[in-house]
């Protein structure tokens, strides 16, 4: 049957919210957290979604998802609450379809001024070829 395929969910949060909530803005760190969790469990990240307020029945969530083989993971409930319009409806839909949903459950990184500046540069200069490193 192959390895468990993971869909990593990150929140698409506007750059304007960087000072208030840097982790929700830093989708790269959200996806990295999910990738580490997946690797620790022997799973493979097959898709990375970057969404905000998405309906739980939206096709982008369910495209190619196979019951019993695939699962969704997000860094935290808080990320799910930002990414989806209703976490309760999403978890109910997952249960109905036989697909697990997990959260990593680790502490979010603490952002200092330098980390915020790196996120800002990466997100504000994507067309200049800057990759954030």
N, C-alpha and C positions, 0 to 999 in steps of 0.2 A: 504494500500500500504506500510505502514511502514515508518520509519524515512529516511530522506535524508542521503545517504551514501557518505562519503567524501573520496577521494583519495588525501592524502597529498604528495606533491612532494618536495623533498629536493635534493640539489646538492651534488653529490659525487665529492669532491674536494680533491686532494692529501694533505697529512699532510705537505708536503714540502712548501705549500702555507700558512701555519698557521700565520707566521709573517705578510705577506702581506694582507691576507684577512681571518681573523679568523672566521667570521660568515659563509662564504661559506664552510669552513672546518668542522665547528661544526654542523653536520647534526642533532644531538640530539636536539639542540636549535631550529633549523629550524622546525623539526617535532613538538616540544612542542608548538611553536608559532601557527602552524596550528591547533593543538589539542585545544588550548585555543579558537581560533577563531571559530572552529566548535562547541564547547560546548556553547559558547555565543549565537550562532544561533540555538541551539537545534538540531544540527546535530551529526552524529556518524562517527568517523574516522574508515573506514572499511579496508583501505589499506594505507601503508606507502611505498612510492617508494624512492629509493636512486639511482639517475642516473646522468650521465654526457653525454651531447651531443646526447641524444637519439632521434631517428627519430620520428616525430609526428605520424607516422602510425604504430609504433612498437606494436606488440601484447601485450607486458607487460603493456602498458598504457590502453589498451581497454579491457582486459580480464574481462568479467563480468559486464562491465559498462552498465547501463540501462539509456536510454534517459528519461529526465524528473524526474529521481529519484536520479541519482548520479551527483556529481560535483567534479571538481579538485580544489585544493587550494594549493598555494605556498606562502611563506612569502612575496615575492616581485617579481617584474618583473626581477630584477637582478638574482634572484635564478632561475627563469624559463629560462633565457638566458644561464645560465651555464648548467642546467639540460637537456635542449632540444636543438636539432640542429637548430630549427627555431620556435620561439615563434609565428610568424605570421602564419605559416602553421599549427601549433598546434591549435591556436585559430580558424582558419578557419575550421579545422577538427572537433573541438568541436561544432562549429555552425552547420556544416553539419549533425552531429550526434545528435544534440539536447541536448548537455551536457554543462552545465555552467562551466566556469573557473573563479576563483576569486583569488585575492591576498589579504593577510592580511592587508598590508599597514601600519604596525606599524614600529616605529624606531627599527633598529637593536641594540642589546646590544653593549655597549662599552666594549671592552676587555682590561683588564689590564694584567699585567704579570702573576698574579696568575690564572686568568681564562684561559689564553693561556696554562699555565702549566697543568691545569686540563684536557683540551682538548687533549693536547699532551699525557699525561699519559693514558687517556682512549683509545685513538686510537692506541697508540704504544704497549699496553700490553693486547690486547683482549684475547689472548690465556692463559694468566696467571689468568684469572678469574676476573680481575679488571673491575668493572662496572662504574667507574667514580665518585663514591660518596665519 
